[in-house]
Amino acid sequence: MASQQQCHGRKSARPKPPTEIYQIKITLADSKPSIWRRVAVSSDITLAELHHVIQRAMGWWDCHLHEFKIAGRSYGPNYDFESEPSHSPAEWL
C-alpha cells in the first residue's frame, strides 16, 4: 500500500500545530477614567492584524499614525512624509 506522501506524486501537508489564544488588555495611557478593552487573539497574529483588532475593539477608524514598540524597536507602516499628500479620495484607499 502506498503512503499518502506517494499518492498523486505530491507530499501530504503536515497538520499545523494548534495555536494558542492570548487574552490581552488594551489600556489608553493617561485616560481618566481608565479606558480599556480585553480581547482574545491567536498566538500567530501579525502586528498588522493586531492593529486592526485594536482599531475595532476601541471603535476607531484608523485615522491616525501608529506604531508598535517592542524591546526598543519600532514597527509600523512606512509613512512617506517627503511626498505631497494626495487630494484624490481614490488614492487614499
URGI-V613750 format. One record per run of one state. SS is the DSSP state (hx for helix, st for strand, lp for the rest). FROM is the first residue (numbers start at 0). TO is the last residue. Records with the same first field share a line. If there is no record, write none. Layout:
# URGI-V613750
SS=FROM-TO / FROM-TO
This chain:
# URGI-V613750
lp=0-5 / 9-19 / 27-34 / 42-45 / 58-66 / 70-71 / 75-87 / 92-92
hx=6-8 / 46-57 / 88-91
st=20-26 / 35-41 / 67-69 / 72-74
